[in-house]
């Protein structure tokens, strides 16, 4: 019997589409919520099994995907499609898995995050894109302000050319050329979803390929350093971690320990927030350009509510664009950034998901921490109460130490001007620069490490103008001090760079502060600087 002729037409043209994978135990909830008999569901042609569920259109212009989707439907969509833009969900049951492809505007937000395999597109992309064919990376940084970073290259490049630090960042989306799996097209992007550009007739093979790649750990050979952090799926551990977070909130410590930031999107695309609205978004609702725990808690107080994990999961945060339009709505819980521990496991909450740092990575960081030299300098003991300013003033009672704390100046040559604080204390006799910070959380230590970098690079660099500014600064505040050493470029290793932690030894710092300390030490050590650390 002759094979049926292949249909040629819109189904053979490449179109861009996005693929989501539903969690097996969430399929029934998804179907009950978004699929119903009164939607006039259209069955797919074989070999695909599934339906197309139309969604109320919102755009007056028809999209280019209509003809492509019609090409694989037993009964093509009907109606006045020319004057309205159809939208809907293509639901495909492929073996034990359920894939969802949204088409049209305003459709993908209907897919709840808790229904989705959060790592689906990322794992597929990592298994298909080699390290030297990366175009785009999106990562979450678990240090400082706990922010998202998105970098895009003009052409396929090595991942080493991007600013991601695998010891600190969680890469949750990657895009590039899938040369390891060329059947996926010329360019793909993977985060929670996978974005491809292919003929829609290739869907059966594409979904089978994606399933195999999602199940594979082969990417670890090509990306050995990308999975130092993994998702926690153990419900019992999550319950305990959220109980600890609730205790932090109840004790009034969350403003110091919990960060808030615009979380990772399901789409894996960049999202720039112009303003935020806590709670219901109506025309006169209060807009704020900042996202902090205190602002969220204050918004609850104004409505007679009390901050808690439960309340955070019920409270909305609207992300507004420059036109005051909703870009996306998250829960406050999805905006939390928090580091905790559980039975000696380092755990973090980010974008509504709990993660665990792998034990061997923690051990590796701790071994490097132990290798950092301890400063020989004798500094007064911290009284467990003073802030950095007061402690620096105490140290400056020693005539051998010059106080430079809060001596701010701006410098940038002929380009942009940057604000600098040279160091906190200087010991001219031992040739030591001291940088002091209270080591209670990662954000504070991040500021310390940034100050060290911003001092060391120009101080030992080729631009004499920077050292001239320091000479003027010291001459203004310490007229009798010897500044002759700044007249020429000092040699690496000639001065000791000493970081001082108030209260916390290096081994007891928050984990991601330890990561950053190790990276800073390694960077400066490779440049042959003398670096030390001391807790007082």
C-alpha positions in Angstrom: 0.0 0.0 0.0 1.5 3.4 -1.0 2.4 5.8 1.8 0.1 8.8 2.2 1.6 11.9 0.5 3.2 14.3 2.9 1.2 17.6 3.2 3.3 20.5 2.0 2.5 24.0 3.0 2.5 26.1 6.2 3.4 23.1 8.3 6.8 22.9 6.5 7.7 26.6 7.2 9.8 27.4 10.2 8.0 29.3 12.9 9.2 30.2 16.4 7.4 28.4 19.2 7.9 27.7 22.9 7.6 24.3 24.6 6.7 23.7 28.3 6.7 20.4 30.1 4.1 19.8 32.8 5.0 18.0 36.0 3.3 14.6 35.9 1.3 15.2 39.1 0.1 18.6 37.9 -1.4 17.5 34.6 -4.9 16.8 36.0 -4.9 20.2 37.7 -3.8 21.9 34.5 -6.5 20.2 32.4 -9.2 21.0 34.9 -8.2 24.6 34.9 -7.6 25.3 31.2 -9.3 22.6 29.2 -13.1 22.4 29.1 -15.7 21.0 26.7 -17.2 24.4 25.9 -13.8 25.6 24.4 -14.5 23.7 21.1 -11.2 21.7 21.5 -9.7 20.6 18.2 -8.0 17.2 17.9 -4.5 16.9 16.4 -3.6 14.8 13.4 -1.5 11.7 13.9 1.1 10.8 14.8 0.4 13.6 17.4 -2.1 13.0 20.2 -3.5 16.1 21.8 -5.8 19.1 21.4 -5.7 22.8 20.6 -7.6 24.8 23.2 -8.5 28.3 22.0 -8.2 31.2 24.4 -10.1 34.5 24.1 -8.1 36.6 21.6 -6.7 40.0 22.6 -5.0 41.3 19.5 -6.8 42.5 16.4 -4.1 41.3 14.0 -3.8 37.6 13.1 -0.4 36.0 14.1 1.7 34.0 11.6 1.2 30.7 13.5 -2.5 30.2 12.6 -1.8 28.5 9.2 0.9 26.3 10.8 -1.3 25.0 13.6 -4.2 24.4 11.2 -1.9 22.2 9.2 -1.8 19.6 11.9 -5.4 19.8 13.1 -8.1 17.3 11.9 -10.5 20.2 11.7 -8.9 23.6 11.0 -9.8 26.6 13.1 -12.7 28.5 11.7 -14.2 32.0 12.2 -13.2 35.5 11.3 -9.5 34.9 11.9 -8.5 37.8 9.7 -9.9 40.5 12.0 -9.0 38.9 15.3 -5.8 37.3 16.6 -6.5 33.8 17.8 -4.7 32.6 20.9 -4.6 29.2 22.5 -2.7 26.3 24.0 -1.5 23.3 22.0 -1.5 20.4 24.4 0.4 17.3 23.3 0.4 14.0 25.1 3.6 12.2 24.1 4.1 8.9 25.9 4.0 9.6 29.6 4.6 13.3 29.2 2.4 16.3 28.6 3.8 19.2 26.6 2.1 22.6 26.3 2.9 25.2 23.5 1.2 28.6 23.9 0.4 30.6 20.8 -0.8 34.2 20.8 -0.6 37.1 23.2 -1.5 36.8 26.8 -1.5 33.0 26.9 1.7 31.9 28.5 0.9 33.7 31.9 -2.0 31.3 32.3 0.5 28.5 32.9 1.1 28.5 36.6 4.7 28.0 37.6 3.8 25.2 40.0 2.6 23.1 37.0 5.9 23.3 35.1 9.1 21.4 35.1 11.3 24.4 36.0 14.5 23.0 34.6 13.1 21.5 31.3 14.4 24.0 28.7 17.6 24.5 30.5 18.6 20.8 30.6 17.6 20.4 26.9 19.7 23.5 26.0 22.7 22.5 28.0 22.7 19.0 26.4 22.5 20.6 22.9 24.7 23.7 23.2 28.5 23.3 23.6 30.4 25.7 25.8 31.8 27.6 22.7 28.4 28.2 21.1 26.7 30.4 23.7 24.8 33.5 22.7 22.8 34.3 25.9 23.0 33.5 29.6 20.7 34.4 32.4 21.8 33.8 36.0 20.8 34.6 39.6 23.5 35.8 41.9 23.2 34.7 45.5 25.3 37.5 46.9 25.0 41.2 47.5 21.6 42.3 46.2 20.6 38.9 45.0 19.9 40.0 41.5 19.4 38.6 38.0 22.0 39.1 35.3 21.4 38.7 31.6 24.2 38.8 29.1 23.9 38.5 25.3 26.7 38.1 22.8 26.5 39.3 19.2 27.6 35.9 18.0 28.1 32.4 19.3 30.9 32.6 21.9 32.6 30.7 24.7 30.8 30.7 28.0 34.1 32.0 29.5 33.6 35.3 27.8 30.4 35.9 29.9 30.5 37.4 33.4 28.9 34.4 35.0 30.6 32.9 38.1 29.6 29.3 38.6 30.8 29.4 42.2 28.3 32.1 43.0 25.6 32.1 40.3 22.8 29.8 39.3 22.5 29.7 35.5 18.8 29.2 34.9 18.6 30.0 31.2 21.0 29.5 28.3 20.7 30.2 24.6 22.9 29.4 21.6 23.6 27.2 18.6 22.6 23.6 19.3 25.4 22.1 17.3 25.4 19.0 19.4 21.8 18.4 18.3 21.4 20.3 15.0 17.9 18.9 14.4 16.7 21.5 17.0 17.5 24.3 14.5 20.1 27.1 14.3 19.4 28.8 17.6 17.5 27.7 20.8 16.9 29.2 24.2 16.2 27.1 27.3 15.1 28.0 30.8 11.8 26.7 32.2 10.6 26.5 28.6 12.5 25.7 25.4 12.3 28.3 22.5 13.0 26.9 19.0 12.4 27.8 15.4 11.4 24.8 13.3 8.6 23.6 11.0 5.7 22.7 13.1 5.5 19.4 11.2 8.7 18.4 13.0 7.0 18.4 16.4 6.9 14.6 16.9 10.6 14.2 16.4 11.4 17.5 18.3 9.4 16.5 21.4 11.0 13.0 21.4 14.4 14.6 21.1 13.6 17.0 23.9 12.4 14.2 26.2 15.7 12.3 25.6 17.8 15.4 26.3 15.8 16.3 29.4 16.5 12.8 30.8 20.2 12.9 30.0 23.0 14.0 32.3 25.5 14.1 29.4 25.7 17.9 29.7 27.8 17.6 32.8 30.8 16.5 30.8 30.6 19.7 28.7 29.5 21.9 31.6 31.2 20.3 34.6 30.9 23.4 36.8 27.3 24.5 36.2 25.5 22.3 38.7 27.0 23.2 42.0 23.5 24.1 43.1 20.5 21.8 42.7 16.8 22.1 43.3 15.3 20.6 46.5 12.2 18.5 45.7 12.0 16.8 49.1 8.8 18.1 50.6 9.8 17.3 54.2 13.0 19.5 53.8 11.0 22.3 52.2 8.5 22.3 55.2 11.4 22.6 57.6 13.1 25.3 55.7 9.9 27.4 55.4 9.4 26.9 59.2 12.9 28.4 59.7 12.0 31.3 57.4 8.8 31.9 59.3 10.8 32.1 62.5 13.1 34.7 61.0 10.1 36.8 59.9 8.4 36.5 63.3 11.6 37.5 65.1 11.8 40.7 63.1 15.1 39.6 61.4 13.8 39.3 57.8 14.6 42.9 56.9 18.3 42.1 57.4 18.3 38.5 56.1 15.7 38.3 53.3 16.3 40.1 50.0 13.6 40.7 47.4 14.1 40.9 43.7 12.3 40.4 40.4 12.3 36.6 40.0 13.2 34.5 37.1 10.4 34.4 34.5 8.9 31.3 33.0 9.6 32.7 29.5 13.3 33.1 30.3 13.3 36.6 28.8 14.6 39.8 30.2 12.2 41.7 32.5 12.9 45.3 33.4 10.7 46.6 36.3 9.9 50.3 36.3 7.7 50.1 39.4 6.1 47.6 41.7 2.6 47.3 43.3 2.0 45.2 46.4 -1.4 43.5 46.5 -4.2 44.4 44.1 -3.2 46.6 41.2 -5.8 49.3 40.7 -5.4 52.8 39.2 -4.7 54.6 42.5 -2.6 51.8 44.1 0.8 52.9 45.5 3.6 52.4 43.1 7.2 52.0 44.3 10.4 51.7 42.3 11.9 49.5 45.0 11.4 45.9 46.1 12.4 45.3 49.7 11.1 43.1 52.5 10.3 46.2 54.6 8.2 47.8 51.9 6.2 44.6 51.4 5.7 44.2 55.2 4.6 47.8 55.5 2.0 47.3 52.7 0.6 44.4 54.7 0.4 46.4 57.9 -1.6 49.1 56.1 -4.1 46.4 55.3 -4.2 44.9 58.8 -2.1 41.8 57.8 1.0 40.3 59.3 4.0 39.1 57.3 4.5 35.3 57.2 5.5 32.6 54.7 1.8 31.8 54.2 1.0 35.5 53.6 3.9 35.8 51.2 2.5 32.9 49.1 -0.9 34.7 48.9 0.4 38.2 48.4 0.8 39.6 44.8 3.6 41.7 43.5 2.9 43.4 40.2 5.8 44.2 37.9 5.0 47.3 36.0 6.6 48.6 32.8 7.3 52.2 31.8 3.7 52.6 30.8 2.4 51.4 34.2 1.1 48.2 32.6 1.4 44.8 34.2 4.4 42.8 32.8 3.9 40.0 35.1 2.5 39.2 38.5 4.4 37.1 41.1 3.8 36.2 44.7 5.9 37.9 47.3 7.3 34.5 48.1 8.6 34.1 44.6 10.5 37.4 45.0 12.3 36.3 48.2 16.1 35.6 48.3 17.2 33.9 51.5 20.1 31.7 52.6 19.6 29.1 55.3 20.9 25.8 56.5 19.3 22.4 57.3 21.2 19.6 58.9 24.5 21.2 57.7 23.2 21.5 54.2 23.6 25.0 52.7 20.1 25.9 51.3 18.8 29.0 49.4 15.4 30.2 48.4 15.3 31.9 45.0 12.3 32.6 42.6 10.0 30.6 44.9 12.2 27.5 44.7 14.5 26.0 47.3 18.0 24.9 46.3 20.8 23.1 48.0 24.5 23.6 47.4 26.2 20.3 46.7 28.2 19.0 49.6 31.4 18.5 47.6 31.3 22.1 46.4 30.8 23.3 50.0 33.8 21.2 51.1 35.9 22.6 48.3 35.1 26.1 49.3 35.8 25.4 52.9 39.2 24.0 52.1 40.1 27.1 50.2 38.9 29.3 53.1 41.3 27.4 55.4 44.2 28.3 53.1 43.7 32.0 53.3 46.5 33.5 55.5 45.4 35.0 58.9 46.6 38.5 59.5 49.4 38.9 62.0 48.3 42.5 62.8 47.1 43.1 66.4 43.8 44.9 66.3 41.5 45.6 69.3 38.7 43.1 70.0 35.3 44.1 68.7 32.8 44.6 71.5 29.9 42.9 69.6 27.9 46.1 69.5 29.8 48.9 67.6 29.3 49.4 63.9 32.2 49.7 61.5 32.5 53.4 61.9 32.8 53.2 65.7 35.3 50.3 65.5 37.5 52.2 63.0 37.6 55.2 65.4 38.6 52.8 68.2 41.4 51.4 66.1 42.6 54.9 65.1 43.5 55.7 68.7 46.7 53.8 67.8 49.0 56.5 66.3 50.4 54.0 63.9 47.0 53.6 62.2 45.7 56.3 59.8 41.9 56.5 59.6 40.6 56.6 56.0 37.0 55.5 56.7 34.4 57.7 55.1 37.0 59.6 53.2 35.0 59.5 50.0 36.3 60.9 46.7 35.3 60.7 43.0 37.7 59.5 40.4 37.4 58.4 36.8 40.0 60.2 34.7 38.4 61.7 31.6 35.6 59.1 31.6 32.7 58.5 34.0 33.4 59.5 37.6 33.2 56.7 40.2 32.9 57.0 44.0 35.7 55.5 46.0 36.6 54.9 49.6 40.3 54.1 49.6 40.5 51.9 52.7 39.4 52.0 56.3 42.8 52.0 58.0 46.4 52.2 56.9 49.5 51.0 58.9 52.5 52.7 57.2 55.0 50.7 59.3 53.8 47.2 58.4 52.5 48.4 55.0 49.0 47.1 55.6 45.7 48.3 54.1 42.8 47.3 56.4 39.2 46.9 55.1 36.6 46.4 57.8 33.1 45.0 57.7 30.6 43.3 59.9 30.4 39.8 58.6 26.8 38.9 59.5 25.4 38.5 56.0 26.5 38.1 52.4 25.5 41.5 51.2 27.8 43.3 53.7 30.7 41.1 52.8 30.0 41.8 49.1 30.5 45.5 49.7 33.8 44.7 51.5 35.1 42.6 48.6 34.0 45.3 46.1 35.9 47.9 48.1 39.0 45.8 48.0 38.8 45.3 44.3 38.2 49.0 43.6 41.2 49.9 45.7 43.7 47.3 44.6 43.2 47.6 40.8 43.9 51.4 40.4 46.4 51.5 43.3 48.7 49.0 41.7 47.8 50.1 38.2 49.5 52.3 35.6 47.5 55.4 36.2 49.4 57.7 38.5 46.5 60.1 38.7 44.7 57.8 41.1 47.6 57.7 43.5 47.9 61.5 43.2 44.3 61.7 44.4 45.2 59.5 47.4 48.2 61.6 48.3 45.9 64.6 48.3 43.3 62.8 50.5 45.9 61.7 53.0 47.6 65.2 53.0 44.2 66.7 53.8 43.3 64.4 56.7 46.7 63.4 57.9 49.1 66.2 57.1 52.1 64.7 58.8 51.8 61.2 57.2 54.4 59.9 54.8 52.8 59.8 51.3 56.0 59.3 49.3 55.2 55.7 48.7 52.4 56.9 46.5 54.7 58.9 44.2 55.5 55.7 42.2 53.6 52.6 41.3 53.9 50.1 44.2 54.9 46.5 43.5 52.5 43.6 43.9 53.2 41.9 47.3 54.8 45.0 48.7 51.6 45.9 50.7 49.4 43.5 52.6 45.7 43.6 51.8 44.0 42.7 55.0 40.2 42.1 55.3 38.8 42.5 58.8 35.5 40.8 59.8 33.7 42.1 62.9 32.6 38.9 64.8 32.6 36.2 62.1 35.7 34.2 61.2 36.0 33.3 57.5 34.8 29.8 58.1 31.6 31.1 59.7 30.6 33.6 57.0 27.4 32.9 55.0 28.3 30.4 52.3 28.1 32.7 49.3 30.2 35.3 51.2 32.8 32.5 51.6 32.5 31.8 47.8 33.2 35.5 47.1 36.1 35.6 49.5 37.7 32.6 47.9 37.3 34.1 44.5 38.7 37.5 45.6 41.7 35.8 47.3 42.4 33.6 44.3 42.2 36.6 41.9 44.6 38.7 44.0 46.9 35.8 44.8 47.3 35.1 41.0 48.3 38.8 40.7 51.0 38.2 43.4 49.4 40.4 46.0 49.8 39.7 49.7 46.3 39.0 51.1 45.1 38.1 54.6 41.9 37.9 56.6 41.3 38.3 60.3 38.2 38.2 62.6 38.2 40.4 65.7 
